[in-house]
Amino acid sequence: MATIEWTIHGKEFGNCNCAYGCPCQFNALPTHGNCEAAAGIQIESGYFGGINLDGLRAVVLYQWPGPVHHGNGTMQLVIDERGDAAQRDALIKIMTGQETNEAATMWWVFAAMSPNKLEPLFKPIKLEIDMEARKAYLVVPGVVESLAQPIRNPVTGAEHRARIDLPHGFQFRIAEVASGRTKASGGIKLDLTDTHAQLAAVHLSHQGVVEQSKG
């Protein structure tokens, strides 16, 4: 149970090894039996207790030998080197599921299923996300390079647009689906080509997804 209140509002880009759509989003087993992914978040506004997190970024890489819920995963957290000591510590706590109500966020779940946690890295992070265009670009020098582009019709080459709508999801409400590529060469090695990518607006707190007012 969280004892410190926090919230993060921003955009997230992730690329995993599954086919477009990602079976995990539909309570099905991963395409190839295992799960591996890279994801980055651009925080537009946020805080952790009295610590301001506006403008910071974070990246996390994951590998599981089977489905996520079978556990025994490995994770590598990369924190924006621009953050001071307090901001870095806050982001580590948030993205490893600390100070979060049980199973309230994807970070809580993924961290709980990843007993093998590599030491956090503090690096420059370049992250660009254009949800409308279904394009993203993520670079951490010496660690990971990832991009997203629109899925294209294999016959006409025309851009294809699809969304995932999860009214009760623990990560987002709506995500744009794209085609992703990732190369990672650090503690977690990834080599993904034309696999599932998603771009989503995220608004999370220690209690989970923050619902938007309809008034």
Secondary structure, DSSP 8 states (H G I E B T S, - for coil): --SS-EEEEEEEEEEESS-TT-GGGGT---TTSSEEEEEEEEEEEEEETTEE-TT-EEEEEEEESS-GGG---EEEEEEETTS-HHHHHHHHHHHTTTTS-TT-SHHHHHHHT--EE---EEE--EEEEETTTTEEEEEETTTEEEEEE-EE-TTT--EE--EEE-TT-SS-SEEEEEEEEEEEESSSEEEEEEEEEEEEEEEEETTEE------
